[in-house]
Amino acid sequence: MRYFIYFICVIVITMIMVYIGTIKEGNLAAGLTNKLCTKCSEKVLKYLNKNEYASLNDVQNLIKGVSTSVFWSRKRVQVENPLQFSRIVTDKLYKEGKISIQMRKNEQVFTLKQNPQKA
């Protein structure tokens, strides 16, 4: 009887682990995309902290070839189309209020938004 209880416990634990793995695998694509977008956003903000402004070409060169993964999966995601992904990253940063978009010499230029200092 005791071994039967152990057997049932092993079956239940295995079912729970398979269920959790299935859920994680289903959310993997969205999680990797969000992580890649966050990683590229951090690179752009770091570049803008060092430089006054960045053009769209600068942003494309920054994020070209950036890849990310999660520790529990062998799958990786990488920026294959820097033009399209740079627009996604800059739109995200603009909506979050971290950068401003200006026009200089018929080209979009991105600068850090200055936060008003509190007295």
C-alpha positions as CSV (number, residue, x, y, z in Angstrom):
1,M,0.0,0.0,0.0
2,R,2.8,2.4,0.8
3,Y,4.4,1.9,-2.6
4,F,1.1,2.6,-4.3
5,I,1.0,6.0,-2.5
6,Y,4.5,6.8,-3.7
7,F,3.6,5.8,-7.2
8,I,0.6,8.1,-7.2
9,C,2.7,11.0,-5.8
10,V,5.2,10.5,-8.6
11,I,2.5,10.5,-11.2
12,V,0.9,13.7,-9.8
13,I,4.2,15.6,-9.6
14,T,5.1,14.5,-13.1
15,M,1.7,15.7,-14.4
16,I,2.2,19.1,-12.7
17,M,5.7,19.5,-14.1
18,V,4.5,18.7,-17.7
19,Y,1.6,21.2,-17.3
20,I,4.0,23.9,-16.1
21,G,6.3,23.1,-19.0
22,T,3.5,23.3,-21.5
23,I,2.4,26.7,-20.2
24,K,6.0,28.0,-20.3
25,E,6.5,26.7,-23.9
26,G,3.2,28.4,-25.0
27,N,4.4,31.8,-23.6
28,L,8.0,31.4,-24.9
29,A,7.6,33.4,-28.1
30,A,6.0,36.4,-26.4
31,G,8.5,36.3,-23.5
32,L,11.5,36.2,-25.8
33,T,10.2,39.0,-27.9
34,N,9.6,41.2,-24.8
35,K,13.0,40.3,-23.5
36,L,14.7,41.2,-26.8
37,C,12.8,44.5,-27.0
38,T,13.8,45.4,-23.4
39,K,17.5,44.5,-24.2
40,C,17.5,46.7,-27.3
41,S,15.8,49.5,-25.4
42,E,18.5,49.4,-22.8
43,K,21.2,49.5,-25.5
44,V,19.6,52.6,-27.1
45,L,19.2,54.4,-23.7
46,K,22.8,53.6,-22.8
47,Y,23.9,55.0,-26.2
48,L,21.8,58.2,-25.7
49,N,23.3,58.7,-22.3
50,K,26.7,58.8,-23.8
51,N,25.7,60.8,-27.0
52,E,23.5,63.8,-27.5
53,Y,21.3,62.2,-30.1
54,A,20.9,59.1,-32.3
55,S,19.5,58.8,-35.8
56,L,17.5,55.8,-37.0
57,N,20.6,54.4,-38.7
58,D,22.5,54.6,-35.4
59,V,19.7,52.7,-33.7
60,Q,19.7,50.1,-36.4
61,N,23.4,49.6,-36.1
62,L,23.1,49.3,-32.3
63,I,20.5,46.6,-32.3
64,K,21.7,44.6,-35.3
65,G,22.5,41.0,-34.3
66,V,21.3,41.4,-30.7
67,S,20.0,38.1,-29.4
68,T,18.5,36.8,-26.2
69,S,17.3,33.5,-24.6
70,V,15.9,32.2,-21.4
71,F,17.8,29.8,-19.2
72,W,15.3,27.0,-19.4
73,S,15.1,26.8,-23.1
74,R,17.6,26.3,-25.9
75,K,15.6,28.6,-28.2
76,R,17.0,32.0,-29.0
77,V,15.6,35.0,-30.8
78,Q,17.8,37.5,-32.7
79,V,17.2,40.8,-34.5
80,E,17.1,39.8,-38.2
81,N,15.4,43.0,-39.6
82,P,17.0,46.0,-37.8
83,L,14.9,48.5,-39.7
84,Q,11.6,47.1,-38.6
85,F,12.7,46.3,-35.0
86,S,14.3,49.7,-34.5
87,R,11.0,51.3,-35.2
88,I,9.3,49.0,-32.7
89,V,12.0,49.9,-30.0
90,T,11.8,53.6,-30.6
91,D,8.0,53.7,-30.6
92,K,8.1,51.8,-27.3
93,L,10.6,54.2,-25.8
94,Y,8.6,57.2,-27.1
95,K,5.3,55.9,-25.6
96,E,7.1,55.3,-22.3
97,G,8.2,58.9,-22.3
98,K,11.9,58.1,-22.2
99,I,12.9,59.7,-25.6
100,S,11.7,62.5,-27.8
101,I,11.6,62.5,-31.6
102,Q,12.8,65.5,-33.6
103,M,13.5,66.2,-37.3
104,R,17.0,67.3,-38.3
105,K,17.9,67.5,-42.0
106,N,15.0,65.4,-43.2
107,E,15.8,62.6,-40.8
108,Q,14.4,61.5,-37.5
109,V,16.6,62.1,-34.5
110,F,16.0,60.6,-31.1
111,T,17.1,62.3,-27.8
112,L,16.7,61.5,-24.2
113,K,13.8,63.3,-22.6
114,Q,14.9,65.5,-19.8
115,N,13.0,65.0,-16.6
116,P,12.0,68.2,-14.8
117,Q,14.0,68.5,-11.6
118,K,12.1,68.9,-8.4
119,A,13.1,71.7,-6.1
